[in-house]
Structure formats: structure tokens, C-alpha cells
């Protein structure tokens, strides 16, 4: 997934009210950018760190920038949770996820379950319909081990609900995949953060026993693009 416009570099001052971020640009100007990440962003809020913003294309938009990535420990981390679906969709269409090839059609944001939408629905002849749920992974805690990506970074009742709904699809004879997308280059393993959300960890264990498949892919991240680059080992 290529960014449509060049990103603008700056320094993080602070994030506040969940969706607002103060950034000092290279010119010295301080701007308010939209933070497109509703999570806690644990391990990412390092004041003074290099950040990159995308300029708004709509001149009428109140906030003229969106916070896209941050440099943590020398590694870029993509933090915009609106992008993973597009990144995964492009990767599937390009055949970069072997587990998800062989389908004739791909539809995003299809209604299913109890007032939910599946991120990607794959359909084809002589293969079960495949429901793909995508979660953006940005957290890596040094105290939990080097090169380990974790999800979630805060309690997610919504995420636990999605696991149950995926299990329901498997019970109906369909295929269901929980795909974790790690938007950083410094991780080679993935684990569920059971200490942060034990209910989600239990929900994932139950979903796997019910037949829900789990995948984790890491990304190459640059100010020009974020793309799927490699499969990561899931340790829990």
C-alpha cells in the first residue's frame, strides 16, 4: 500500500484526547494531527520521537494532518488502524498470503454475525466461504522479550466478540481466519497479551479449538509505503 502523497516528518510532542496529537514539524511549526488509533498505543508514545504525517486531501477538513508512523528504537511503526484492511486486501490480490489464495472474489466490510462486519469475505467455486478478520498490531514491550509483537494493547470486548462470531461461522461449515498484521519491522514472533486482556486470550484459545485459523504477517514500513513482507511465528 503506497501513500498517495509524500509524508511530512516531525517530532512527537504529545497525544491527548485519544484522537489528537501535537507534532512539531521540521520548520518549527506545531500542528495538531488526527491520531487514527483508538487503542492505548502502549510502547509507542515516546515524546520527541520522529513521526510522519500524511496531509489531508480535503481542504475543508478541520485537521490538516493524520499521524501515520513513529520511529521507536530505530524501527518505523505504522499506527494508523484504518490501513491494515487495505494492506491485507492488496496482499491477497497479489498472492502474497499463500493461505488465502484460490478464491475468485474478495469483498470488504460485509455484514455478518450480530451487527458486525467482516473485514474481508473470500468466495470461490468448490471452496468454503472464508471470513477474514484483521487486527492491527503495533505493540512490542521490551520487558516481554526482544522482537515480540503483542495484541491487544488494551481490553477489547469488541475483539473478543469477533472471535466468537468467527467460531460461529466455522460451526456452519465455513472457513474463518483471524489475521494479525504487525505494522513494524523489528518483530519476528507474535503473542497474545494475556496480562492485558485475559478474556481475549481465553476467547482466542476457544476460537482455535473451534477451528478458527490464526495467521500473523509482518510488514515492511517506510515513509513511502507499508506492505506485507513476511510470515511471523505465533507463540500463543
C-alpha positions as CSV (number, residue, x, y, z in Angstrom):
1,X,0.0,0.0,0.0
2,X,1.6,3.2,-1.2
3,X,0.9,6.5,0.4
4,X,-0.8,8.8,-2.2
5,X,1.2,11.9,-1.1
6,X,4.7,12.3,0.5
7,X,4.6,12.1,4.3
8,X,5.8,15.0,6.4
9,X,8.3,14.5,9.1
10,X,8.2,15.9,12.6
11,X,8.7,15.3,16.3
12,X,6.0,14.0,18.7
13,X,5.1,16.4,21.5
14,X,2.1,14.5,22.9
15,X,-1.0,12.6,22.2
16,X,-4.2,13.5,24.1
17,X,-8.0,13.0,24.0
18,X,-7.2,9.7,22.2
19,X,-7.5,11.2,18.7
20,X,-5.4,14.4,18.9
21,X,-1.6,14.7,18.6
22,X,0.7,17.7,18.8
23,X,3.6,17.5,16.4
24,X,6.5,19.9,15.8
25,X,7.4,20.0,12.1
26,X,10.9,20.4,10.9
27,X,10.1,24.1,10.3
28,X,9.4,24.6,14.0
29,X,5.7,24.9,13.4
30,X,3.5,23.0,15.9
31,X,0.4,21.3,14.3
32,X,-2.4,19.2,15.6
33,X,-2.8,15.9,13.8
34,X,-5.5,13.3,13.8
35,X,-4.5,10.1,15.7
36,X,-6.2,7.3,13.8
37,X,-5.6,4.8,16.5
38,X,-8.2,4.4,19.3
39,X,-6.0,2.0,21.4
40,X,-3.8,2.7,24.3
41,X,-0.7,2.8,22.0
42,X,1.3,1.2,24.7
43,X,5.1,1.3,23.9
44,X,4.6,3.9,21.1
45,X,4.1,7.3,22.9
46,X,7.7,8.3,23.1
47,X,7.9,12.1,23.3
48,X,10.4,13.6,21.0
49,X,10.4,10.6,18.7
50,X,10.4,11.1,14.9
51,X,6.9,10.8,13.4
52,X,5.4,11.1,9.9
53,X,2.2,12.7,9.0
54,X,0.0,12.5,5.9
55,X,-1.5,15.7,4.6
56,X,-5.3,15.8,4.3
57,X,-6.6,15.9,0.7
58,X,-9.9,17.5,1.6
59,X,-9.2,21.3,2.1
60,X,-12.4,21.5,4.2
61,X,-11.1,19.0,6.8
62,X,-10.6,20.6,10.2
63,X,-7.4,18.7,11.0
64,X,-5.0,19.0,8.1
65,X,-2.8,16.1,9.0
66,X,-3.0,12.4,10.1
67,X,-0.4,10.7,12.2
68,X,0.8,7.7,10.2
69,X,4.0,6.3,11.8
70,X,6.6,6.7,14.5
71,X,10.3,5.7,14.9
72,X,10.7,3.6,18.0
73,X,14.2,2.3,18.7
74,X,15.3,2.8,15.2
75,X,12.3,0.9,13.7
76,X,9.4,2.5,12.0
77,X,5.9,1.6,13.3
78,X,2.7,2.2,11.3
79,X,0.0,3.1,13.7
80,X,-3.0,4.1,11.5
81,X,-5.6,1.4,12.2
82,X,-7.6,2.4,9.1
83,X,-4.9,1.0,6.8
84,X,-4.5,-2.8,7.7
85,X,-7.6,-3.9,5.7
86,X,-6.2,-2.2,2.6
87,X,-2.7,-3.6,3.1
88,X,-4.1,-7.2,3.5
89,X,-6.5,-6.8,0.6
90,X,-3.7,-5.8,-1.7
91,X,-1.5,-8.7,-0.4
92,X,-4.3,-11.2,-1.1
93,X,-4.9,-9.9,-4.6
94,X,-1.1,-10.1,-5.3
95,X,-0.9,-13.7,-4.0
96,X,1.4,-12.8,-1.1
97,X,-0.6,-14.7,1.5
98,X,-0.4,-18.4,0.4
99,X,-3.1,-19.5,2.9
100,X,-5.6,-17.2,1.3
101,X,-5.1,-17.9,-2.4
102,X,-7.6,-19.8,-4.7
103,X,-10.6,-17.5,-4.3
104,X,-12.4,-15.8,-7.2
105,X,-13.8,-12.8,-5.4
106,X,-12.9,-10.6,-2.5
107,X,-15.4,-8.3,-0.7
108,X,-14.6,-5.9,2.1
109,X,-16.8,-4.9,5.0
110,X,-19.6,-7.5,4.6
111,X,-22.3,-7.7,7.2
112,X,-22.4,-10.9,9.3
113,X,-23.0,-12.2,12.8
114,X,-24.6,-9.9,15.3
115,X,-24.4,-6.4,13.9
116,X,-20.8,-6.9,12.8
117,X,-18.9,-6.6,9.5
118,X,-16.2,-9.0,8.4
119,X,-13.1,-7.2,7.2
120,X,-12.7,-9.4,4.1
121,X,-15.0,-12.1,2.7
122,X,-13.4,-14.5,0.2
123,X,-15.6,-16.6,-2.2
124,X,-14.9,-19.1,-4.9
125,X,-16.1,-22.3,-6.6
126,X,-15.7,-25.6,-4.8
127,X,-14.1,-23.9,-1.7
128,X,-15.8,-22.9,1.6
129,X,-16.6,-19.2,2.0
130,X,-13.7,-17.7,4.0
131,X,-14.2,-14.9,6.7
132,X,-11.1,-13.0,7.4
133,X,-10.9,-10.7,10.5
134,X,-7.9,-8.4,10.6
135,X,-6.3,-6.8,13.7
136,X,-3.6,-4.2,13.6
137,X,-0.6,-5.0,15.9
138,X,1.7,-2.2,16.9
139,X,2.8,-3.1,20.5
140,X,6.2,-4.6,21.4
141,X,7.2,-4.5,25.1
142,X,11.0,-4.9,25.7
143,X,10.2,-6.5,29.1
144,X,8.3,-9.3,27.4
145,X,11.3,-10.2,25.1
146,X,13.1,-8.8,22.1
147,X,11.3,-8.9,18.7
148,X,7.9,-9.9,20.2
149,X,4.8,-8.3,18.9
150,X,1.7,-8.4,21.0
151,X,-2.1,-7.8,20.8
152,X,-4.2,-6.2,22.3
153,X,-2.7,-3.1,23.9
154,X,-5.9,-2.6,25.9
155,X,-9.0,-4.5,26.8
156,X,-11.1,-5.2,23.7
157,X,-14.5,-6.6,24.3
158,X,-15.2,-6.0,20.6
159,X,-12.3,-8.2,19.6
160,X,-13.5,-11.0,21.9
161,X,-16.9,-10.7,20.3
162,X,-15.4,-11.1,16.8
163,X,-13.6,-14.3,17.9
164,X,-17.0,-15.8,18.9
165,X,-18.6,-14.8,15.6
166,X,-15.7,-16.4,13.7
167,X,-16.3,-19.6,15.6
168,X,-20.0,-19.4,14.7
169,X,-19.1,-19.4,11.0
170,X,-16.9,-22.5,11.4
171,X,-19.8,-24.2,13.1
172,X,-21.8,-23.5,10.0
173,X,-19.2,-25.2,7.8
174,X,-17.5,-22.1,6.6
175,X,-13.8,-21.1,7.0
176,X,-12.7,-18.4,9.4
177,X,-9.3,-16.8,9.7
178,X,-8.0,-14.4,12.4
179,X,-5.1,-12.5,10.8
180,X,-2.8,-10.3,12.9
181,X,-1.0,-7.6,10.9
182,X,2.2,-6.4,12.6
183,X,2.9,-2.9,11.3
184,X,6.6,-2.9,12.3
185,X,9.8,-4.4,11.1
186,X,11.6,-5.3,14.3
187,X,9.4,-8.3,15.3
188,X,9.7,-11.9,14.3
189,X,7.2,-13.5,16.7
190,X,3.6,-12.8,17.9
191,X,1.8,-13.5,21.1
192,X,-1.5,-12.5,22.7
193,X,-1.1,-10.1,25.7
194,X,-3.0,-12.2,28.2
195,X,-1.9,-10.0,31.0
196,X,-3.6,-7.0,29.4
197,X,-6.8,-8.8,28.4
198,X,-7.2,-12.3,29.8
199,X,-10.8,-12.5,28.3
200,X,-9.4,-12.0,24.8
201,X,-6.7,-14.6,25.4
202,X,-9.3,-17.1,26.5
203,X,-11.5,-16.2,23.6
204,X,-8.7,-16.9,21.1
205,X,-7.9,-20.2,22.7
206,X,-11.6,-21.2,22.5
207,X,-11.8,-20.0,18.8
208,X,-8.8,-22.0,17.8
209,X,-10.3,-25.1,19.4
210,X,-13.5,-24.4,17.4
211,X,-11.5,-24.4,14.2
212,X,-10.7,-20.7,13.6
213,X,-7.3,-20.4,11.9
214,X,-4.7,-17.9,13.0
215,X,-2.2,-16.1,10.9
216,X,0.3,-13.4,11.6
217,X,2.2,-11.3,9.0
218,X,4.8,-8.6,9.5
219,X,5.2,-5.5,7.3
220,X,7.9,-3.5,5.6
221,X,7.4,0.1,6.7
222,X,8.7,3.2,5.1
223,X,7.5,6.8,4.6
224,X,6.6,5.7,1.0
225,X,4.6,2.5,1.7
226,X,3.5,-0.2,4.1
227,X,3.4,-3.7,2.7
228,X,3.2,-7.3,3.9
229,X,6.8,-8.7,3.9
230,X,6.9,-12.0,5.9
231,X,5.0,-14.5,8.0
232,X,5.6,-14.4,11.7
233,X,5.6,-17.2,14.2
234,X,2.6,-17.3,16.7
235,X,3.8,-18.3,20.1
236,X,0.4,-18.2,21.9
